[in-house]
């Protein structure tokens, strides 16, 4: 072994690191022969000793005790935060699922409403109960129509008799009609109720000023005076308006 | 109640670091406590030996364990031990702190080596009696004055007694790099601890020796 080779192993030799026995004995033999390399090995061993002394002196050093308390406190705080985060994330999931369901339902309804109408079935006049004119139910409507946003909470009334329109009607319109509350038909001409039931005709949905309620003896909420009110007008076969009912 | 807590903690002290980390991430406070008590010393000492500042060492230790609480799931046991992982995190925080406090020169700047030679400490030769307290202090200062990339290898391999393999994991480099940096770091330390005249003599004698 020469000095250059010795230089490559002197640190590990001084540190007592694992090395091949043959290499170790060669290095020690060289240091016995070469004074400079022996001095070099001595310096490295002293440095190792110094570093070991420093390491042993610092071995007992630890972080302050209060640091553990701080960390545990932070850990507990984190434990409180986590469930909140979980809850909020589950809420987002629920909202996302609800949004997806809404979109899916909208698509289904849209496709259903756009499918071609089944002509023959729509054109056949269906057997439906004919409108009944009853002033008592009109009074009930008048009370109902002036109560805002109570549609769903009101008891379902028996469906009044009505005439099926000749024009095709979209299913959602029919569904919407079933949820509506309406007065009975109020005659607009001198025709009797009996003749209305026999004649048949066509119903047209219109919107009228709320003040029109007063023309038929129904009370008007002055706070909602400017709003519109929906009404179904019954036309006879001759195109003349026969009766009207108000719808909420 | 306190006795019960100590008993449970004693039971957990037999559990390995990986399992303690798993329990801690599942919300087990005692697991954190045991893991902290087991590993805080090496993290604190590493930060202290790297920075020379107790306040930085405390901050780094706290940041390392806070990181473990928040991001502990990133630990991959196939890549190394929890101890090495913590020292790796500590290394990042120490560097950040030192950089912030302008104590760390840009990494890989070899010109630092010359500065270290110029910063030879005192006229007395510390190598004559390295067991003395003042000489230990000289060694400590010499270590602190090393360029960071040599300092961290010296601290890990010499002061923390971490193996070459684990040091390579912590630093994210090859074992050969660790060996060469350690060799170079030790040479720089010797140069710092040796009086200037002695340096010249040794350098000239090294050139002469080809036996």
Interface residues (C-beta under 8 A of the other chain):
Chain A: X2 X3 X4 X7 X8 X11 X15 X30 X33 X34 X36 X37 X39 X40 X43 X44 X46 X47 X48 X49 X50 X51 X52 X53 X54 X55 X57 X58 X59 X61 X62 X63 X64 X67 X68 X70 X71 X72 X74 X75 X76 X78 X79 X82
Chain B: X27 X29 X32 X33 X36 X37 X40 X41 X43 X44 X45 X48 X49 X57 X58 X61 X62 X65 X66 X69 X70 X126 X127 X130 X131 X135 X136 X139 X140 X143 X154 X158 X159 X160 X161 X182 X183 X186 X189 X190 X193 X194 X202 X205 X206 X208 X209 X210 X211
